Amino acid sequence: MSNQFEKTPLNQVKRYHTRGDYDRDTIYPIVDASLICHVGFVDHGRAIVIPTIHARQGDNILLHGSSKSRLMQLLAKGGEACITVTHLDGLVLARSVFNHSMNYRSAVLYGSGVLIEDPDEKMEALRIFTEKLIPGRWDDARQPTPIESKATKIVRIPIDLGSAKVRTGAPGDDEADYALDIWAGVLPMRTVFGEPEADPRLKAGVDVPNYLIDYAASLK
């Protein structure tokens, strides 16, 4: 299988096409680095977009939710979805208002849902979700009960098409504007975690686990 997604009218980046990328090695790290995605779908003729947690398993996106969720019900029947993630890396301040921009990494994925029904496969998907959020948490927390598992639908969405769009670097001003006495450059942005805040009902003597301390420190 090619490492490049096919470029079609559906996934082709048209505006600033030079920023487009169709390589899995570019797209998947953008998807994996995001803790939330937005899922677009059509229900009864209306376009709907839902923010939700996601995880990637190879060339598949995993989504989960309540068994009564309309998103889960639609995808479980093979419904189509468009999944997007975006990271904002900086504000780009140009000398002219027109040339202001943002540095970002974004990915758009397309596919149709497949309901995961096998109990072992479903439990593995839940483990993947948990480990994506906080590496090390799955083995530390209580495992889902059969009732909790039954109340949750998990769908796999094989990624049929994908594309990334990335902007980096300094402003792109008009040549004449470089002589202006106006500050220009980039104001970087990044996601960081604060200090862990204990549950008020936490039992005495239960310390913050090392994997959580290490994970929070990795994003400082």
N, C-alpha and C positions, 0 to 999 in steps of 0.2 A: 504494500500500500504506500502511495506517495505521501511524503510528509507535508505536502501542500494541499490545501483544500482547493477544489475546483472553483474557478472564478466565474460566477454567473451573474445575471442581472439582479438576482436577489441579494447576494452578499458582496457584490463589488462596491468598493469605496469610490464614489464619484467626486465628491467635493474634496479638494486637496488630495487627489488620488495617490500622490507620491508618499503620503503618510500611511497608506494602506499596506497591510501585510497579511498573507494567507498561509503562513507557515505555522505548523503546530507548535514548534519550539518558541515562537513568539507569543502565540495566542494562549496556550495553556498556562504559562506562568502568570499571565494577567488574570486569568480566571481563578487560579489557585490562591493568589494573594488577596483576593476579595473575600470578606466575610459575609457579604450579602449580594444578591443579584436581583434583577427585575425580570419578571416573566410576563411576556405579552402573549395574549391569546384572544380568540373570538368566541363569544358566548351569546347565542341567540341574536346574532347579527351585530353585536356591539364589541368594539375593541376594548380590552381591559388589560391593565398592567398591575401586577401584584409584586411587592417586594417580599423576598423570602430568603431563607438560608439554603445554600447549595453545597454540593461537594462534587468532585470529579473522580471517576473511576475509569482510568484508561481513556477511551474515546466516548465515554458516556458522562452525562450530567445526571446526578441524583438529586431528586427533590422529595420532600416529605411534608405531610400536613395531616390535618384531621380527615378522617374517613368521610366526613360530611362536606368537606371543602369543595366548592364548585371547580376550583382549579384542579384538585386531585381527581375528582370524578371525571372531568373532561380528558385529562391526560391519561388516566387509566383505561380509557376507551380508545386510545390511539390518537388523541387530538394533537394538533400541531402547536408548536410554541416557538417564540423568539425570545432568547435569553440574553440579557446584556449585563455587563459589569463595567464600572468606570473608576479609575483612580485619578484624583486631582493632585498633581505634583508641584504646581506652582502657578502664581499669577504673573503674566508677562506684561510688563508696563512699557509700552512704546512711547515715542515722542509725540505721536499723533494718536488721537482717540480711535481712529479707524483701525489702526494696526495693533491695538491691544489684543491679547489672546490669553490662553492658558496652556501650560504644559500638562499633558495627560496621557494615560494609557487606557484604552477601551477595547472591549471585545464584544462581538455580536455572534451568537450561535443559533442555528436552526435545527429542529428535529421534531420527532413525534414520540409521544409517551408510550411506555411499556410498563404495565403493572408488575411489580415484584411480589410474587405470591409464595415462593418457597421460604419456609420459616428460617432456614439457615442463611439463605441469601439475604433475607430481610434483616436479620440480626447483624450480618456483616455490614450492610449498608448503614445501619444505625451506629455501628462502631466507627465507620468512616466519617460520618457526620460529626460525631463527638470528638474524634481525634483531629479533625480539621479545625474545629473551634479552639480546643485546648489540648495540644499533644500531651498524652499521659493520663488524661482524665478518665478514659473508658475503664481502665483497670482499677481506678480508685473509687469510682462511684457505683451505686447500686445499679444492677442490670435491669432492663425493662421486664415487667411482668407480662404474662400472656394477655391480660386484659389491656394493658397499655399498648402492647404491640398490635392488638386487634383494632384499637381505636385510631391507629396511625396507618395511613396509606403511604407507600413509597413507590415512586415511579423512576424508571430509568429512561433517559432520553438519549439515544444514540445520536451523536453529533454528525449530521449530514453535511452541513455547510458551516463555515466560520470565517471570520475576518477580524483583524485588529486594526486599530488606528491609533497612532502615537505621534505626539508632538513633544520635542525637546528643544532646549537651547534658548538663545537670546531673541529679543524682538527682531522683527524684519521690517525696518523702517524704510520709507522712501529716501532715496539718496540725498535729496536736498535737506531732509529733516535732521540728518546727523550733525549739522552745524548748529542746531538750536540748543540753547542753554536750558535744557529740560532733562531731569534725571530719567534714565531708562534702564531697565534690567529685569531681573526675575526675583519675585518674593517666593522662596521655596515653601512647600507644605508637605507635612507627613503625618501619619497616624502614630500616636503614642498611647501607652497605657499609664494610668496613675497607680497609686499604691492600692493593693487589695483591701477591701472594706469587709470586715467580718459580719456575717449574719448576726443580728442581735440575739438570736436564740442558739448560737453556736455553743456546743458543750465546752466547758472549761478544759484547757489542756490540749485542744486540737489546734495544731499549728498550721500556718499556711504551707501547703505542699511545695517542695522544691521545684517541681516541674512548672508550677504556676509562677513562682518567682523568676525562674529562668526565662519563661516565655515572655513575661512582661518586660524583663530587662532587654530582651532581644529587639524590642521595638522602641527603646528609648534613644 
